[in-house]
Structure formats: C-alpha cells, structure tokens
Amino acid sequence: MPDALVSIIIPFKNTSDYLSDCLDSILAQNYTHWQVLAVDDHSTDGSLDLVTSYAKKDPRIQVFTNKGDGIIPALRTAYDTAAGEFVTRMDSDDIMENQRLKLMVASLQEYGKGHLAVGQVRYFSHRGISNGYARYEQWLNQLTEKGSNYSEIYKECVIPSPCWMAFKTDFDACGGFTPNRYPEDYDLTFRFYELGLKIIPCNQVLHLWRDYDTRTSRTHEHYAQNYFLDIKLHYFLRLDYQDTRPLVVWGAGNKGKTIAKTLVEKRIPFVWLCDNPKKIGKEIYGKSLVHFKSLEQLEQPQSIITVANAQAQIEIRKHLKGIGQSLMADYFFFC
C-alpha cells in the first residue's frame, strides 16, 4: 500500500536567508510522500528565485504567487491545490526534525480521524533565547507531552502553528483557512478545540522555531496583544460561557480593563473582582470593582482570570479548587 500524501503549506515573504534551511529539512525527511505548496507573498528579496530553483530540481515542490496580500490569503492560495490525505503547515524560517512527518503520519493512522498530531518545539537563535521564550517553550512542551493543550487554551496559543498535522477532512470540517481572524494560528487552534479534535500526546521535539528581530510574530500588528485578547473573548463567549451563570472578571490591569470594556460594550453583565485596596470601590466603564470575597456570594459563577502574577495564579487556583470549582468549566486563565 502506498504511503499517504502529506500536503505541506509554506507561505513565505522575504525569508531568503532561511528558506534553504527550511526546504533542506523537508528534503531530509525520512517520510518521502509529500508535496510542498509554497506561496510567495510578494517578496522583494531573492526568496521567490530560491524556492523556484528547488522546485526545478524536485517536482514535489510547487510554487505559487499569493492571490491576495498577507498570510491568510497566501494559505488559501496554497490550500486550493492541496491533494494530500493529511495537511500540515511549515514556516519558511523554521526547520523540521527529520522524523517529524513520519511520526505524525503514524500517529494519525494509529488514532484515526478526529485526532490532531502535534510535536514538541525548541527555539533557536544566533543570540540565544530570552527567558520569556524559554518559559513558553517549556510550558507548551509540558502540555504537548500529555496531550492536554486545550486545558490552557485561553492563556496562549497551545498549538504551535507549524507543528501540527490533521486529516484533510477534519481540517475542512473546522473551516480550514477560511476565517479572516488574526492571529490565524490561534484562531485555528480554537477551531480545532471547537470541533473536538483530540490531541495525540508527543514527547519528542519535532520542530525548531527560529527567533530573530524581524520575525513576523514580533513585528506585525496582527500579533499584538489586543488581537489575542479579542480571539480569547470571542471564543470564550461562543464556546464556554453559560449565560445562565454569573460571569466574573478577576483583575483590573490592562487585560482586565480591556475585557471589561468589551463586555460592557456587548452589554454582557459581569462582576468585577479586585484585591487591590486602592481600586476596590472604584468605578471604571460604569462598573464598580468589588473585593474578591464577593465571589462567595455568587451561585455557580464562571470566572475569567486576567491576573498575570504567577504566584497569585497559584493562590487563585488553590482557592477555587478548594471551593469545588474546576478549570475550563468554572474558571479560565486569560494570561
């Protein structure tokens, strides 16, 4: 029986310094039945010529020009020609470990449709990795090892955008690259969650994430914090919010204020909790902040927690567990 075809979608723009590493890592895969659908998002450097030179040497590599402008139209341009039973993404500045495709295909074939294959990741950079990225890598890999990624989906993007693989039929069922919502990888993660795709645990690093100053996630406005908060609240209200229960917002920092303002604009009632004596009783956006002990007076509340301090989160989690509340049912960490 021939191996199943994997469609690898690669949008690229002005990444000529890194594209050879990316494409060479795909050519070195120990699973060989793949097609690369590479889409040029109007590069102004030598990226297009470089990818075209690879395509001339290997017919598995196809090159397209973005029919629109930006990463989402580029993804759609490529996906229109995807012929694989499986679909995955790759970033043009990253590197695949050579067993990535083989392990992901094997996992999906073992577990079947309705599942999502993922892999652990490792950052690399010529200047070293910051503590923030190191913590994110560790946090993400711990979730991936257990397959419990969705348990903290409202904190950060819990599926690394270039390190997943799905059955094409499942990918289509969750909307593919149709939505225009940025950050597109976080939006897709929520749609995997909404569809109920089960994550297959993985204990191996399959993807190397390159960090550098001009990386898109560092520079483009679509990856600013306000976009992440918009997506979190959009999907929370759509998937997990129960309007028959009192809604609570914890914290009056920038994220708490942003969420509170949006809820006020949407006319969704909520109680705003705070443990800062200087803010308790203060009115913001027409809402008065109250002491966190007010939670005990509410019947079956649902809480959005925007408190960023790690120790405070531990204490909040302990307190809520002590009163019989459960993560992702009764309370949700938004940072």
N, C-alpha and C positions, 0 to 999 in steps of 0.2 A: 504494500500500500504506500503510495507516495506521501511525503510529508505535507502537512497543511501549509498553505501560503500565509505569510505574515506581511501585512501592509504597514510599512514604517513611514510615518508622515513627518517631514522635516521642513518647517518654514525657515528661511534664512534671510538676513539683511546685514550686509557689511561685516561679516564674520570671517573674512578670508584668512585671518591669522590662525583660526582654529578649525576650519572646515576639514582640512586634511586629517587631523587627529580624529575628528568625528567619523568621517567616512571610512578611514582605515580601520577603526574599531568595529565597524559593521562588516567590512570585508573579512575581518578576522574571526567572525562568529563561527562557533562550531555547529551552528544550525544554519543551513545554507539556502533554504527555500523561502526567500523573502523578496520583496520589491521595495525599493526606496522611492518615495514620491516627494521630491524636493521642490519647494516653491520659492522662487526669488521674489522677495517683497521690495522690488525696485532698488536693488543695491547700487551704490555708486563707487564701490571698490572693485576688486577683482573676483568677488565671490561667484558670480554667475559663470565666468570663464572657467574657474576652478572646478565647479561642480559639473559643468558641461564636459570638461576633459575626463572626469571619472566616468560619466555616462557613456562616452565614446568607447571606453575600454570594457565596460560591463553593462550589458543590456538590462540587468536587474535594476539599474539606477535610471530613473526618468526625471526630467527637469521641466518645470512649468514656470510661467510668469503669473504672479498674483492678478486675478481678475479685478480685485479691488485694492484697498490700501489698508495695511495693518495685519496683525497676526490672525484674527478670526477669519477675514476673507481669504487669507492665504491657506489656512487649514481647510476651509471649504473647497478651495480650488483643487487641492491635493485629494481630498476625500472623494470628490466626484469620480475619480478614476480608481479608487481602491477596489481590488479584486480578491483580497485575502479573506480567509475564514476568520482570521484574527487581525486585530488592528492595534497599533501602538503608536506612541509619539516619540520623537527624539529632538533634542535641542541641538542646534548646529554648532554650539561651542562646547558641548559636553562629550563624554567618552563612555561607551558601553564596555563592561567587562565581557570577555569573550564567551561566557556561558549564559549570558542574560536571555537571549531568545530561546535557547534550548530548554532552560529551566522553566521559563514562563509558559511556553507551549505545553510542556509536560504537565505542569500544574493544572492548566485549564483542561487538558484532555483527561486528567485523572478526576477532577472535581466536577467538570461538566458546565453546561450553561447556567447562568445565574450567579457566576463567580467572577471575581476580579483578581488577576495575578499582579502582585506588586513586588518590589525589591527594596532592600536597604540601600542607602546612598552614602557617599562620602564627598565632602567638599575638598577642593584643592585650589591652590593659588600660588603664584610666584612670590607673594609677600607674606604667606601664612594666613591662617583663618582666625577671625575675631572670636571672642568668647561667645558673642551672641549667635553666630552661625554654628559654633561647636555645640552649644546647648540645643539649638534647633535640630541639628543632625542627630544628637543623642536621643532627644525626645521622640523624634519621628521614627527612628530605628527601633526604639523600645516598643512603640505601638505596632510597627510592621512585624516584629518578631512574634507577637501574639495574635496579629490579625485584628487588633482592637482599635483600629484607626478611627472609626466613627465615634468612639466614646469621647473624643475631644475635638470633634469637627468644628465647633464654634470658636475654638481658640485660634487655630491657624489652619492653613491648607494641609490636610493629613495624607494626601496622595501626591507624591512628587510628580509634577506634570509630565516629565519624560520617562517615568519609570513605572508604567502600568501596562497591562495588556488585557484586552477583553475580546470575547466573541463579537464579531461584527454585528450579529443580530441583536445582542444585548446592547451594544453601543448605539445602534439605531433606535432601540426602544427607549433609551434615555435622552434622545434628542440630538445625539452626535454633536456637531459643531454649529447647530442652528442658532442658538441664542446669541444675542449681541451684548452679553453682560460680561464686563471685566471685573477682576482678573479672570480670564477664561478658564484657567486651570482649577481655580477654587470653585467657580460655578459648576464645572463638570463634576467635581468631587461631590458636591451637594446633589447632583442629579444621579450619580451612582448610588448615593445614600437613599435618595427618594425612591429609586427603582428597587432597592433592596438587594443589590448585588453584594454577595458575601465575599469578604476579603480573605484570600488564602494566605496564611502566615508564611513569612520568609525570614530566614536567619542568615542570609548571605548578602553581601554588598554586590549589587549588580550594575550600579550606575555611579559615575564620577561626575560631580557637579563642579563646574569651573566658576570661580568668583573673580571678577575684575571690575574696575571702576565704571566702565561703560556698559555693563550688562543691563539688559532691558529692565529687569525687575528692580534695578537700582535707580534707573533714570526716567522711565516713562511714567507719565501722570496716572495711567490706568492701574498702576500698582501702588498708589498712595493709600494710606490707612483708611481714608474715608470710603474708598471703593470696597475695601474688605469689610468694613462695618455695614455698609449698605447690603452686601450679599448676605452676611450673617443674619441681619434682622429680617431681610426678605424671606429667607428660607425658614427661619425660626417661626415666623408668623404663618407661613404656609404649611409647615410640616409638624411642628411640635407644640405650638401654642394652642391651649384649650381655653376658649373664651368664656367657658362656664366657671373657670377658676380665677381667683385674683392674681394679677400679674405684678411682680415686684422687680424693681431695678436696684441693684446694690452698687453704691459708689457714685461720687459726684465729681470725678475727674473729667478729663476731656472726652473719653469714650462714653462715660456715663451721661454726660451732658448731651452728647450727640444723639445717643439712643433715646434719651428722654425727650429731646426736642422733636425727633421724628415721631415718637408715639403721640405726643401732643398734637402734632400736625395731622396725624391719622385718626385722631380722636379715639385712641385706644386707652382706656383707663388703666392706671397703674399706681402702685405705692412706691415712693422713692426713699430708700433707706440710706443712712449715712452714720458713720461712727466718729465723725469729726465734730467736736463740740462747737466749733466756730461756724459750722454750716447747718447744724440741726436747728430747725425752725425757720431757716432762710427760705425765701420763695424764689424759684427760678423757672422761667417759662410758665408762670402761673401755678406751679406745683410746689408745695411745701415739703422740705426734707424732714424726715422723721427718724427717730432713734431705731437702730436695727432690732431692738427688742420688740418693736411693733409687729414683727413677723409672727410672733407667738399668738397674736390676736386674730390672725387670718386663718380661714379654713381652707386647707389644701392649696396653698399658694404655689405658683411657678415663679422661679427666680432667675433673672438674668444677672450674672455677676460680672461686673466690669472692674473689680479691684485687681490691680496688676501685681501688687506686692506678693512675692512667693510665700512668705511666712503667713501673711494674712489669708491667703487662699487655703493654706493647710488648716488654719483655725476655722475658717468658714466651712470647709468640707467636713471637718470633725464635728462642728456644731450641728450641721444639717443632717449628718448621718445619725447623730445622737437623738434627733427628734423624728427619726424614721423616714427621712427623705432620701431619694435615690438620684444619682447623676443621670442626666439625659432623660429624666422623666419629670423630676421636680425642680432641678436646678441645672443651669447651663453656664459654663465658664466662657465668657466672651473675650478673655485675654489671658 
